[in-house]
Amino acid sequence: MAEVAMTVNGAPVSAEVEGRTLLVEFLREGLGLTGTHVGCDTSQCGACVVQVNGMAVKSCTMFACEAEGAAVTTIEGMAGPDGTLGPIQAAFQEHHGLQCGFCTPGMVMSAASLLADVPKPSEAQVRTYLEGNLCRCTGYQNIVRAVMAASGQAVEERSQ
Amino acid sequence: MYDFELLRPNTIEAATKALLDEDAQALGGGQTLIPTMKQRLAQADTLVSLTSIPALQGVCIGDDGAVCIGAATTHAQVAKMAGVYPALAALAGQIGDPAVRNRGTIGGSLANNDPSACYPAAALASDAAILTPERRIDAADFFQGMFATDLEEGEIIIEVQFPVPLRAGYVKFAQPASRFALVGVFVAQFLDGVRVAVTGASEDGVFRWSAAEAALSSEFSAKALYDLTLSSEDFISDLHGSADYRAHLVKVMTGRAVTHAVS
């Protein structure tokens, strides 16, 4: 066991963890932040994406101890303190960027990293950047549309 | 995954000392090792993380013009080096996906020597040197077959030095689920000739395609490859592609890599 300390969604946290404790286990089971999901657990699906020092990482493929001293942001950190959705979350809601919602936390966190790097991405850039986030509902079309809208760019209305 | 002690040393010396323990294993970005440990295909009493060592981070240009990349530099960081070595930066920007590139390291990739990894092709085609605390290993000697390298037990990579070619290109035919190279080809044109390194195709891991090198050294154009054929003997054959299919892809990807290099 080792002591690990980091900042999660702006708040300092510390705990005793095993070497093998994954960051996602620390977030979900240690801190109760169950918005970050475990889909495949093999670093393929991206449901567990969080930001560590502003960079998107798969929290199922990083040990909690490796986040020592880091600033971690999870999906819970994307909404306001009163629960008001952040701009990317609001765009996902507005543009129906989810069906079952399981992949959504990872999609939103990856999209946030993209928009921090490239504020006005092309649709192709969005698709390429979300390559490591899988949606089993096959909702990619609206996810891409939501990310484009979150970047402040006009998106076509859905055809009926 | 079985439990282990995770050490995060700050110096190369401390890491090397910790790795003297035969039950200790080096941990780079963990994008291969962690999934492997979850499946219990690998285990260690002690994992020695190399990502907290400042001396293993970053990129510089050596006196001879070579690009020197610290072993713990991530793929995402190398992908930003387009102004220094464009083909290498482009290769790094195609590994895995963005989240994987933010953790995975060049040293980890080379030390693992996955037969379908991208970096071994760049290292071999660029005639790179792999530096450890004790010695300098030429890429030609470093790669010793699937998942095998010249590294001794507990020996770590600290830096990789890439001579920068006149022109270079890397094209991979990605296996869409894993995003590894079904076949990837790195072509590098130097003053004294062309080097062609192929990953993803052979059971023996990355290799140089000497016939293509000779043809391209005479004429650096995809047309120069038209009459070449490549034996698929000892090529990987799996559900993603037969050995013959991979051999065909090698030629096609080599041509595309040349086209990239000249464009």
Interface residues (C-beta under 8 A of the other chain):
Chain A: A2 E18 G19 R20 L22 D41 T42 S43 Q44 G46 V49 V52 M55 A56 V57 K58 T61 M62 F63 C65 E66 E68 S110 S113 L114 Y129 E131 G132 N133
Chain B: M1 Y2 D3 F4 E5 L6 R8 G30 Q31 I34 P35 M37 K38 L47 S49 T51 A76 G96 D97 P98 A99 V100 N102 R103 A177 S178 R179
